[in-house]
Amino acid sequence: MTTENDDGNYTGLHAFVFINRVDAGRNIADVIDDIGGPGGAELPNGRVLFASVFVGSYIGFAHVRTGDGDLAALQRLIYHDLGAKGVHCEHAVEGPVYTPMGVNALPKGPKRRSPPFCALVRVRTDDDPAAVMHEIAARFEDSDPFQGASVIFGTADLLIELAGDTLAAVSTPVLNVIRGAPGVVWTETSFAYSEPWRPRP
């Protein structure tokens, strides 16, 4: 599990991998284990910081990192390293990360922590994505369930992470806060539970 103080959390080139399916005969749970699970793992071309199964519009998710500006390594990480593990996905490069106001405020980007219940919300906007990101964060007043947000470059413009102790704690704000924010035209949400999710023996 990563924390805000871990090296590499906000340095290098980061991307988010939304796993749509895995190779025939493979199980998403086994693929997630192969790429490092919630604790992440080093792969030949970069690092998986976090990976988990999800329920919703995609079946798995990974937060990956390569060296600063190393787009070639990111391409190899996604298409070669993850592809060899059976991953078929959409992906998005992380852009600016939401930073709260204040002199000593630390950035709050998605998937730097692993709360019990997690919602990852992809958002498409019809306005400046950074402005919409800050508007949504302000509606939460930097408190739970809001964990972080980033501008992303992919099929959506933003990725927002919500966290809580129950599924309702992370799903209700999607309906009541994010979807009603100015500039939001589309959302897509998936959920994960970070405790062991495999069947108990």
C-alpha positions as CSV (number, residue, x, y, z in Angstrom):
1,M,0.0,0.0,0.0
2,T,1.3,3.5,-0.8
3,T,1.2,6.6,1.3
4,E,1.6,10.2,0.5
5,N,5.3,10.1,1.7
6,D,6.4,7.2,-0.4
7,D,9.1,8.0,-3.0
8,G,7.6,7.9,-6.5
9,N,4.1,8.8,-5.4
10,Y,4.2,12.1,-7.2
11,T,7.3,11.9,-9.3
12,G,7.8,10.3,-12.7
13,L,5.2,9.6,-15.3
14,H,2.0,8.1,-13.9
15,A,-0.9,6.4,-15.7
16,F,-4.1,4.6,-14.8
17,V,-5.0,1.3,-16.4
18,F,-8.7,0.3,-16.6
19,I,-8.8,-3.4,-17.3
20,N,-11.7,-4.4,-19.5
21,R,-10.9,-8.1,-19.9
22,V,-8.1,-10.7,-19.5
23,D,-6.8,-13.4,-21.8
24,A,-9.1,-16.4,-22.3
25,G,-8.7,-19.0,-19.6
26,R,-7.3,-16.4,-17.1
27,N,-9.1,-15.1,-14.0
28,I,-9.0,-11.3,-13.2
29,A,-8.0,-12.2,-9.6
30,D,-5.0,-14.2,-10.8
31,V,-4.0,-11.4,-13.2
32,I,-4.1,-8.8,-10.4
33,D,-1.9,-11.1,-8.2
34,D,0.5,-11.4,-11.2
35,I,0.9,-7.6,-11.5
36,G,1.4,-7.1,-7.8
37,G,-2.0,-6.6,-6.2
38,P,-2.6,-3.7,-3.8
39,G,1.0,-3.6,-2.8
40,G,2.3,-3.2,-6.3
41,A,5.3,-4.7,-8.0
42,E,8.4,-3.8,-10.1
43,L,8.0,-4.9,-13.7
44,P,10.8,-4.7,-16.3
45,N,9.6,-1.3,-17.7
46,G,8.2,0.4,-14.6
47,R,6.3,-0.1,-11.4
48,V,2.7,-1.0,-10.5
49,L,1.9,1.1,-7.5
50,F,-1.6,-0.4,-6.9
51,A,-3.8,-3.0,-8.6
52,S,-7.2,-4.5,-7.6
53,V,-10.3,-6.1,-9.0
54,F,-13.2,-3.7,-9.4
55,V,-16.9,-4.0,-9.9
56,G,-18.6,-1.7,-12.4
57,S,-17.6,-0.5,-15.8
58,Y,-14.2,-2.3,-15.7
59,I,-13.1,-5.5,-13.9
60,G,-9.7,-4.4,-12.7
61,F,-7.6,-1.3,-12.2
62,A,-3.9,-0.5,-11.9
63,H,-1.9,2.7,-11.1
64,V,1.5,2.5,-12.8
65,R,4.6,4.7,-12.9
66,T,7.7,5.0,-15.1
67,G,10.6,7.5,-15.1
68,D,9.9,11.2,-15.5
69,G,8.7,11.8,-19.0
70,D,9.6,8.3,-20.2
71,L,6.6,7.7,-22.5
72,A,8.4,4.9,-24.3
73,A,8.8,3.0,-21.0
74,L,5.1,3.6,-20.2
75,Q,4.1,2.1,-23.6
76,R,6.3,-0.9,-23.0
77,L,4.9,-1.3,-19.5
78,I,1.3,-1.3,-20.7
79,Y,1.6,-3.1,-24.0
80,H,4.4,-5.5,-23.2
81,D,4.6,-6.1,-19.4
82,L,0.9,-5.9,-18.6
83,G,-0.1,-7.5,-22.0
84,A,2.1,-10.5,-21.2
85,K,0.2,-10.9,-18.0
86,G,-3.1,-11.1,-19.9
87,V,-4.3,-7.5,-19.5
88,H,-6.6,-5.9,-22.1
89,C,-7.4,-2.3,-21.1
90,E,-8.1,1.3,-21.6
91,H,-5.6,3.7,-20.0
92,A,-5.0,7.3,-19.3
93,V,-1.9,9.4,-18.6
94,E,-2.1,11.4,-15.4
95,G,-1.8,15.1,-15.7
96,P,-2.1,17.8,-13.0
97,V,-3.1,16.4,-9.5
98,Y,-5.5,18.3,-7.2
99,T,-3.5,20.2,-4.6
100,P,-5.5,21.6,-1.6
101,M,-5.1,25.3,-0.8
102,G,-2.5,26.1,1.9
103,V,1.2,26.7,2.2
104,N,2.1,23.1,3.2
105,A,-0.7,21.3,1.4
106,L,0.3,18.0,-0.1
107,P,-1.1,16.9,-3.5
108,K,-4.1,14.5,-3.4
109,G,-4.0,12.3,-6.4
110,P,-6.1,9.1,-6.9
111,K,-4.8,5.7,-5.7
112,R,-2.0,6.8,-3.3
113,R,-3.9,5.2,-0.4
114,S,-6.1,2.2,-0.1
115,P,-9.2,2.7,2.0
116,P,-11.7,-0.1,2.8
117,F,-14.3,0.9,0.2
118,C,-13.1,2.8,-2.9
119,A,-14.9,4.4,-5.8
120,L,-13.0,5.5,-8.9
121,V,-15.0,7.9,-10.9
122,R,-14.0,8.9,-14.5
123,V,-15.5,12.2,-15.5
124,R,-15.9,13.9,-18.8
125,T,-16.3,17.7,-18.8
126,D,-17.4,20.4,-21.2
127,D,-15.2,23.0,-19.4
128,D,-11.5,23.3,-18.3
129,P,-10.9,20.0,-16.6
130,A,-8.6,21.5,-13.9
131,A,-11.3,24.1,-13.0
132,V,-13.9,21.3,-12.8
133,M,-11.6,19.2,-10.7
134,H,-11.1,22.0,-8.2
135,E,-14.8,22.8,-8.1
136,I,-15.6,19.1,-7.3
137,A,-12.9,19.0,-4.6
138,A,-14.2,22.2,-3.0
139,R,-17.7,20.7,-2.8
140,F,-16.2,18.0,-0.5
141,E,-14.2,20.6,1.5
142,D,-11.1,18.3,1.4
143,S,-12.8,15.9,3.7
144,D,-13.8,12.2,3.4
145,P,-15.0,10.6,1.2
146,F,-12.9,12.7,-1.2
147,Q,-9.4,11.2,-1.5
148,G,-7.9,12.8,-4.6
149,A,-8.4,13.8,-8.2
150,S,-6.3,14.1,-11.3
151,V,-6.7,15.5,-14.8
152,I,-6.2,12.6,-17.1
153,F,-5.6,12.2,-20.8
154,G,-7.8,9.4,-22.2
155,T,-11.5,8.8,-22.8
156,A,-12.3,10.9,-19.7
157,D,-10.9,14.2,-18.4
158,L,-10.7,13.5,-14.7
159,L,-10.2,10.6,-12.3
160,I,-11.7,11.1,-8.8
161,E,-11.2,8.7,-5.9
162,L,-13.7,8.5,-3.0
163,A,-13.2,6.3,0.1
164,G,-15.3,5.2,3.0
165,D,-16.3,2.5,5.4
166,T,-19.4,1.4,3.4
167,L,-20.5,1.2,-0.2
168,A,-23.1,3.9,0.4
169,A,-20.4,6.3,1.7
170,V,-18.7,6.2,-1.7
171,S,-21.7,5.8,-4.1
172,T,-24.0,8.5,-2.7
173,P,-21.5,11.3,-3.4
174,V,-21.2,10.3,-7.0
175,L,-25.0,11.0,-7.4
176,N,-25.3,14.0,-5.1
177,V,-22.0,15.8,-5.5
178,I,-20.0,14.9,-8.6
179,R,-22.8,14.5,-11.2
180,G,-24.3,17.8,-10.2
181,A,-21.1,19.8,-10.5
182,P,-20.9,22.5,-13.2
183,G,-19.0,21.2,-16.3
184,V,-19.7,17.5,-15.6
185,V,-21.3,15.9,-18.6
186,W,-20.6,12.2,-18.1
187,T,-19.4,9.9,-15.3
188,E,-18.4,6.3,-15.1
189,T,-17.8,4.6,-11.7
190,S,-16.4,1.3,-10.5
191,F,-16.0,0.1,-6.9
192,A,-13.5,-2.0,-4.9
193,Y,-13.1,-3.3,-1.4
194,S,-9.5,-3.4,-0.3
195,E,-9.7,-6.1,2.3
196,P,-9.0,-9.7,1.1
197,W,-11.7,-10.4,-1.5
198,R,-10.8,-14.0,-2.4
199,P,-13.1,-16.7,-1.0
200,R,-12.2,-17.6,2.5
201,P,-11.1,-21.2,3.0
